[in-house]
Amino acid sequence: MDASSTSPLLRPSSPALDVAPSLALYPGGCPSLDARSDRSVSTPSTISSRSVSSSSTRSESGRRKNGYMRPQGTAFSDSARNRDSVMSLGSIAHMQYYFARTGLLDGKGGQFAKPKKGLKHLDTDVAIYTTSEDGLVESPKDANDEWSEPIMLPPTVSTYAYKEPNVQPPPELPMLRRQLREALDDAQKVLQESAEASPYDDATREAIVESVRAPTNPDEPPVAQGWHEIMGLHLLDIITLAIRAAKTYYTSHPHPQQLYAIQSERKIRGDLYEVLDVLKRAAAREFRGGVKDEERAGIKSWIDSINDLMSREKSREQEEQISRASCAWRFGDWTGREREREWLFMSSFDTSPEPLPQWTESISEEPSPFLRTLQSGLRLVQLHNEMVRRSERPFGEIKTFFTDVAKPYRCAENLRFWSKAAELRWETQLSFNVLHVVHGKDDDAWKQFDETVFKWCREVREEISKEWAESERSA
């Protein structure tokens, strides 16, 4: 072997034989033994640093338990954010963290289960060591390192902060009427202008022609067609605003039954569709030749019908105010005349052609004519419906009842309808034997029926009087 050649066992890079062994060498040399170095080298100091760093990381990013982390927030899609049923539930991550936090995933019994032999939780039993001048010492455990979190809500409690939408209340009735009348006045004004000649001079009319396209009909002069199209579009805008104001008036009216008593809902909707159809046909022909006389007549007829409806409604309200002021049962002292007061109250709402008999106390052997009139329940149902219609809260009307009361079971059904409606609408519990009243076999049944009707009248009268008083103060 040549002397210049080097034996593999005696390479210059190899350490001498008398050098003490050290850590494994890397291609880049010996790595630094700190917390940021590779995990293949482990020393007491690195173990301590790694444990402390992992603890600090866990405390900063959220506690971990069985692989789950406390959810910091949930991002929902656009479709989910628009559904209250989805947003009112807790997220899946929230439920998983709750189960892991409470130990429900640790097996039967959760955190109350007995630990298995030989197994210890690393989070509580691993000692953390740090280096010091005296050597390795056990670092004190942080009291807030394990479970320093706030109280965990169960998964059935929603973590979604729902923001209540700010919905503006509908405008009051005087504001609705004022807006509708202004819209109808503008519609009448533009309807009259469409029937008149153009008020512009020749120069202005020629400028208008330049802003619109030329008509396809060569026989029609372009100036006239341009003016008719401009006026037609203006008429279309104003009439559309009037229709929108009328629709808002119908849908936002606090007592729509008053409108339907003057004019049926079907007739109101039919008039709206007719005027919309007139505008559609006029716009389809691009208002050639101007607005036709039959189209103008149809729009004017609809405006007149709305004005007539509002005038009749106003007159009915005035009549209702006069009728309320003339009710004697609303005012005065009625001590000792309670039944007379309730009889006047019922008579003011009675729409039957036959008047109610006087309300006198019934004798145990024979009922009074007043109770005989109410025995079938039909009169009571009719009184209930009329009181509901004239109240400030018109709901709870009895829709189904028997008008032919020749059969006893129909009378019993009417009395049951009336009793249940009194509970739902007037919040008055009525207790009496319906079959005994219908058949009249029990002498005490008439006395109980008399007390029931008296209780019902008193409760309903007090509520209606309160509603009318509040309505008069707010008017």
Order of alpha helices (4+ residues) and beta strands (2+ residues): alpha-beta-beta-alpha-alpha-alpha-alpha-beta-beta-alpha-alpha-alpha-alpha-alpha-alpha-alpha-alpha-alpha-alpha-alpha-alpha
